[in-house]
Amino acid sequence: LIKFATPWWVLSRHAPNKFICKFMTITIEIAYALPEKQMLLSLIIPKQSTAHEAIIASEILKQCPELTHASLTIGIFGKKCALDAPLRQGDRIEIYRPLIHDPKQARRQRALK
């Protein structure tokens, strides 16, 4: 009979640990709205991810063909930010649509009437 030094149920230190994995990831949301529909996606991503990496991971660019990398304007909780902005637990990335009319021009035109 062979006896092992460690019981067979001891986890290897290289095995994924749910406790450790929980602290290596964050949960975020990505929001995008059109007049006819709204999208709110929840994601679990690595802790050091940027907003751009989260958008790519969400695959929202495939679901909404009108969005392109060049035209992306985003914000986190209503504050405009760059695509390389680091993310924190619970952040909501909002993807903004381009304006149809410039608000300043629209006010000037109304004032002239």
N, C-alpha and C positions, 0 to 999 in steps of 0.2 A: 504494500500500500504506500502510495506517494502522498505526502502532505505538502501543500503549498504554503509559502510564507505569508501570503495574503489571501483573504477569503475571495472567492470568485465574484462576489457582488461589488467589490470596491471599484469605483469608477477610475478610469485612466485620467491623468491630468490633461490629456489632449482631447478628451471627449467633450462635445459641446455641453455646456452647463446652462440651463435655463436661467438661473440666477444671474450669471455673468452676462449672458446674451441680453438680458433685460436692460442692463446698464450700458450696453454698447450700442443701443438703438434708441431712436426717438420716434414719436408719433406726430405726424403733421397732417394738415389738410391743404388741398389745392381747390380753389374756387374759380369758376369761370361761368359767366352768365351771358346769355343771348336774350333778345326780347321774348322768344318763344320757349326757351328752356334754360334751366340752371343746372350746373354740375358741381357737386361737392364730393371730392375724392379723399379718402383717408388712406394714408400710407405709413408703413413702418420702414424707416431707412436708417443707414448707419449714422452714428452720432456726428461725425465730421463732415457731413454732406453740405453742399451748397444748394441754393435755390434752383439753379440750372440742372443739377444732377437729379433733384427731386422731380422736376418737370419731365425730364427724360424718363425716369423710372415710372412715372404715372401713365405714360403713353397717351397723354391727353392730346399731343400733337397729331397722333394717328386718328383719334376720334373726331377731332375738329380740324379739317383740312385748311380752313381759313387762317389758322395760326401757323406762323413760320418762325424760325429762329431769329431772323432779321427784324421781325415786327413785334417781338415780345416786349411788352412793358409790364412790369410786375411791381407788386408791393407786398409788404407783410403787415397785416392788420391795418390797411389803409394808408400806410406810409410808403411812398415810392422807394424802391431799392434797386441795386444792381443785381444782375444774374449771379454774380459770384458771392453774394451775401451768405454768410454762414447761418445755419438754421439752429433753432433751439426747440426743446420739447414744447409741443402744443402750438407751434406757429401755424398761421393760416396764410398761404401764398395766394394772392389774388392776381389773376391775369386780366389786364385791362384791355378793352377794345379801343381802337383809335376813335377820336372824336369825328363826328360827321361835319360839324360846323365849329369854327373857332368862336368861343363864347364872347370874346372881345368884339369881333366883327359883327356878331349877331346883335349885341347891345348897341353898337354904333348905328346899324341899319334901322333898329327900332327907334332910336332917338331921332334919326333923320325924318321919319314918317310923321 
